[in-house]
Amino acid sequence: VYDTLVSFEFDLSDTEDYFDNIRYFTFRLNMINSTHATIKLQLYLRGDDANNPIDSIFAQGPLEIKAGLLDKNNRVIPEEVWRHDETYTNERVSKLGSVTHLDAKVKLTFPSIPLPPVDYQNNELLWNQLAAKTGLTIEADEL
């Protein structure tokens, strides 16, 4: 088991004036797990206080991404792109104006050693991409 927390600057505070116009805010996570580990992932939005998250992106709890399958030579077969959308509305959107950082809590769980051993390759990786989409309401006099 490998458990870590990684922090990234993710400053939305400069856009706080526009949050009244946002109807929804959707985070999309795309991932490819080409490792032989099951991954649990939670993303936390926070301000400058590292000990006080504002919100977690995945409201239902950490996401679980299954390990890649093994081929007949015990090499990991990468899965297709795994996608998850999480949409913020109303109250959750209003919290975004004070966000300055994104914390990723990642837990990798490797299976017990299979027989025969898994042939780990240099190209095994965890690829991920986080995107966001907003739905805005803008009045003509605000342009």
N, C-alpha and C positions, 0 to 999 in steps of 0.2 A: 504494500500500500504506500502510495506517495501522496501527500497532502500538502498543498501550498496556497498562499494568498499572494496575488500579484496586483499591484496598483498602477493605474494609468491616469494621466491628466485627461479630464473629460469635462471641460468648462462650458456649462450652459448658462452661467450667471449673467453674461453680457446680453443674453436674449430675453431676460426676464420681462421686459416691457411688452413682448409679443405674445406671452402665454395666455392673455385674455382672449386672443383670437384663435387659439388652437382648439379644435373640436376633438381631435384625437392625436395620439402620438404612438406609432407602432415601431417597436424594435424587432428586427429580423436577425436571427442568428443562423448562419450557414456553417456547417461543419462536415469534415471528412475525417473519420477515425480510421487510419490505416495502421493502428497499433493493436496489439493483442491484450489491451487493457480496457475495462469498462470505466467510463468517465462519468463522474457526477460534477455538475457545474452549476454554480449560482453566481449571478452578477449583482453587486450591490452598488447603488448610487449613493454618494455621500458628499458632504461639504468639506470644509477644511478640518473638521474634527474626525480624525481617523477611527475613533472608538464609537462613533455614533452614526450609523448608516441612516440615510433619509428614507430609502425604500430598496426593496430587492426587485430586480426586473422580473423574475419568474415568480409570480404570486403564489403558485401552487407548490412551491418548493423547488429544490435543485432538480435540474434536468438530468436524465440518465441516458447516456449514449452507449449503446452496446459495443462490445469489442468486435474488431474485424474477424471474419471467419478464416479458418485455415484451409489451404488447398492440400492436395495429396502429398506435397513435399514439406508440409508444415510451415509454409510461408503465408503471411497474412494477406488476405484478399481485401483490398479497400472497399468499403461500402460506397454506395452512391452518396451524393450530397444529402445530408440530413438537415432539415430546415424546421425552425420553430419561430412563430410570431407571437409577440406579447403586445397587446394594445392597451394603452393608457387612455382613460377618458376622465373628464371632470376633475375630481379630487386628486387623482394621481398626477394629472398633468400639472396642476398648480404647484406640486412639490419640486418639479424639475428646475425651476428658476434659481434654486440655491445649490444646484449640483455643480461640483468642481472636479470630482474624481469618480472613477469607476474601479471597483475592486472585483477581481475575479477569484473566487474560491474554487479550486480544482482538486478533485480527489481521483487519483488513478488507482484502480484495483486490478492487479494482475492475477490471473488464475494460478492455482497451484501448478507446479511444473508438470506439464503433460508428458505422456510417454508415447512416442519419442519426443525429445525436446523441440520446442518451437525454434525455427531458424529465423532469428531476427535479422533484418536487413537494414542497410544504411538509409534507405528511402522511407522507412516507417516514420510517420509523422502524424501530428494532429493539426489539421488546417482549419482555421476558423475565420469568419468574417462577420462583423456586426454592422448593420445598417439601420437607418431610421427613416421613417416617412411620417409626414404630418398632414393633417387635414386642416386647412385654414379657412377662416371666415374673415374677409376683408371688405370693409365698406369703401365705396368710391372715394369719399373724402379723406380716407387714410392713405391713399396712394400718393 
